[in-house]
């Protein structure tokens, strides 16, 4: 009974032997041994390619794996079907664990300072001749230099507060000065005549009031003027320059009263009251009026930081509306803009270094620009004409 169930009996019972093997046996009977060998090889290759004859799995087994374990895996693959036999085995999960990351991070650099921080803060230097401490301009960050002082704003200030801040700072800075030396660019209109631009070397001592001016530009080149209160009979000592309109040669020494035409013809103001001090006097008078009379609170208007061709750093500007008959030289009124130095590293910080006045017609009548400013501690010798003009 067991034999009747064998594959061969089933093959015979199905009639396959008579239908397939009989013709094949008859055909192979007439084959030569060589042809039979070829046929056997082809049949083997055909059966192997179809998966009937399985390849040896133990040949591809990894080292350290027992053949019995390999056989168990093969039985499992057979149970899953022929498709599972063709799939590659999965990698060992233990080999798929990634390497731990490199935790050696580079050191974190220090955080940068604020944009307006100083890169370096040079110490002040002292003038050995005068013992006056001269502040040295600090080096600012590039972005701050590009902005200059344009972004130095006080958004919470009212107009009177901003004007008061500039006024108090200017008065405080000027009060600490014993004297100063600078270069002045001056353009004025005297009467109805616009005077040519003058370039002056300007030295001033506050007490006793003393002044030494040299014309160093093309206009009136070589002219010098010395005034020392209480000396030389309170007369102005003058050396003439190149002034063709005066019809006299240069280098002549003369002495004139401050009210003499030879003196007043060159300036809108008395020599005893001109300069930066007069600018602050004007400004103080208007500030006092604004504080007394609320209706005049906008007489001075703070317009913030301004850039000018004269200065590479910022200037804080205040505009003044001059009413008619307020100043003798402006009977119909006008407009004046005062520019205060806003660079904390500048020797003239806080002081009014530029002043521009326009008449009611818009024509410029006053222009004063103070640059190359240095505080000094001068002596009588700085205003002694015997030493200054000794040849």
Secondary structure by P-SEA (a helix, b strand, c coil): ccccccaaaaaaaaccccccaaaaaaaaccccaaaaaaaaaaaaaaaaaaccccccccccccccccaaaaaaaaaaaaaacccccccccccccccccccccccccccccccccccccccccccccccccccbbbbcbbbbcaaaaaacccccccccccaaaaaaaaaaaaaaaaaacccbbbbbbbbbbcccccccbbbbbbbbbcccbbbbbbbcccccccbbbbbbccccccbbbbbbccccccccccbbbbbbcccccccccccccccccccaaaaaaaaaaaaaaaaaccccccccccccccccccccbbbbbbbbbccccccccccccbbbbbbccccccccccccccbbbbbcccccccbbbbbccbbbbbcccccccccccccc
